[in-house]
Amino acid sequence: MFGKRRKAFLVSAALVGGTLLMTACQDTEDGSAPSASATDVPAADVSGADAAGADASKGADKGTEQGAGKEPDAKDGGSAEGSGADAGDGTKVPVQQACGANDISWSTRSESQAGGYILIMAKAKQGITCILPAALPTVAFGSDGTEAGPAEQSVGDAVTLSGATTAYAGVNPKTTDTDGGKELDSIIVGVGNEDPDPVSLEVGTITVDKPVVTNWHTAPADAVPSA
């Protein structure tokens, strides 16, 4: 009895073993390996790598935007556009300033023509280019500020002073035939009535009575005043 039961058990075991062997062979022949469970192989942590890649991409994009959007200037090594007036073709022409008395080297000399007059000579100081406006120079006499009137009927042209260019104006301190007048030895000259820095020029002793002055000229012969 015991032997029969043992024999039956061995036969059952053999059948079960054969079935398992056939199943394993079939899986191998199909080329598919048994899958591992989540507890056998730990999953890779990709969240950190993805975040690092996204940060690097954002940094590269930001650098590209900054490089493309920034305008060069002088302190960054670029060239800043110069100042001046537009010549019409994209180039800049330096804007010249109006002369003030302190931009000019002044001198005078006495002339005998037309009954005698004072020739005022104006040159721009070194390194300065400026414009004498088309208006009378302002010439005043004495402590009362008597001003010279116009010796010409119309206003002349503006004169640009630079380098050796000289502008001339003639002053007749006395246009009357009387013996009256003020005895003075200097005149006050400015470029227009609003000049903040008029200069005092020594001219020797003169008699002042109804004085007149010419416009600015580029030739001394044109600056001879008439009554």
ChimeraX attribute file (.defattr): number of C-alpha atoms within 10 A of each C-alpha:
attribute: neighborCount
match mode: 1-to-1
recipient: residues
	/A:1	5
	/A:2	7
	/A:3	8
	/A:4	8
	/A:5	10
	/A:6	11
	/A:7	11
	/A:8	12
	/A:9	12
	/A:10	11
	/A:11	12
	/A:12	12
	/A:13	12
	/A:14	11
	/A:15	11
	/A:16	11
	/A:17	11
	/A:18	11
	/A:19	11
	/A:20	11
	/A:21	10
	/A:22	10
	/A:23	10
	/A:24	11
	/A:25	10
	/A:26	12
	/A:27	12
	/A:28	11
	/A:29	9
	/A:30	8
	/A:31	8
	/A:32	9
	/A:33	9
	/A:34	9
	/A:35	7
	/A:36	8
	/A:37	8
	/A:38	8
	/A:39	7
	/A:40	8
	/A:41	8
	/A:42	8
	/A:43	8
	/A:44	6
	/A:45	8
	/A:46	8
	/A:47	8
	/A:48	9
	/A:49	10
	/A:50	11
	/A:51	11
	/A:52	11
	/A:53	11
	/A:54	11
	/A:55	12
	/A:56	12
	/A:57	11
	/A:58	12
	/A:59	12
	/A:60	10
	/A:61	12
	/A:62	12
	/A:63	10
	/A:64	11
	/A:65	11
	/A:66	10
	/A:67	10
	/A:68	9
	/A:69	8
	/A:70	8
	/A:71	11
	/A:72	11
	/A:73	11
	/A:74	9
	/A:75	8
	/A:76	9
	/A:77	8
	/A:78	10
	/A:79	11
	/A:80	12
	/A:81	10
	/A:82	10
	/A:83	10
	/A:84	12
	/A:85	13
	/A:86	12
	/A:87	10
	/A:88	8
	/A:89	6
	/A:90	8
	/A:91	11
	/A:92	14
	/A:93	13
	/A:94	11
	/A:95	12
	/A:96	13
	/A:97	12
	/A:98	15
	/A:99	22
	/A:100	19
	/A:101	19
	/A:102	16
	/A:103	19
	/A:104	21
	/A:105	13
	/A:106	19
	/A:107	14
	/A:108	16
	/A:109	13
	/A:110	14
	/A:111	15
	/A:112	8
	/A:113	11
	/A:114	11
	/A:115	12
	/A:116	15
	/A:117	24
	/A:118	24
	/A:119	22
	/A:120	25
	/A:121	20
	/A:122	21
	/A:123	22
	/A:124	26
	/A:125	17
	/A:126	12
	/A:127	8
	/A:128	15
	/A:129	19
	/A:130	20
	/A:131	16
	/A:132	23
	/A:133	19
	/A:134	15
	/A:135	17
	/A:136	24
	/A:137	24
	/A:138	18
	/A:139	25
	/A:140	20
	/A:141	22
	/A:142	15
	/A:143	7
	/A:144	7
	/A:145	11
	/A:146	15
	/A:147	19
	/A:148	23
	/A:149	18
	/A:150	20
	/A:151	21
	/A:152	16
	/A:153	8
	/A:154	12
	/A:155	15
	/A:156	15
	/A:157	14
	/A:158	17
	/A:159	19
	/A:160	21
	/A:161	23
	/A:162	17
	/A:163	13
	/A:164	10
	/A:165	12
	/A:166	21
	/A:167	23
	/A:168	23
	/A:169	25
	/A:170	29
	/A:171	28
	/A:172	28
	/A:173	27
	/A:174	23
	/A:175	15
	/A:176	13
	/A:177	7
	/A:178	8
	/A:179	8
	/A:180	11
	/A:181	14
	/A:182	14
	/A:183	14
	/A:184	17
	/A:185	15
	/A:186	16
	/A:187	21
	/A:188	17
	/A:189	22
	/A:190	21
	/A:191	23
	/A:192	18
	/A:193	12
	/A:194	10
	/A:195	15
	/A:196	12
	/A:197	13
	/A:198	19
	/A:199	17
	/A:200	15
	/A:201	15
	/A:202	14
	/A:203	17
	/A:204	13
	/A:205	11
	/A:206	18
	/A:207	16
	/A:208	22
	/A:209	21
	/A:210	16
	/A:211	23
	/A:212	23
	/A:213	29
	/A:214	29
	/A:215	27
	/A:216	28
	/A:217	21
	/A:218	19
	/A:219	11
	/A:220	16
	/A:221	11
	/A:222	14
	/A:223	24
	/A:224	23
	/A:225	26
	/A:226	18
	/A:227	16
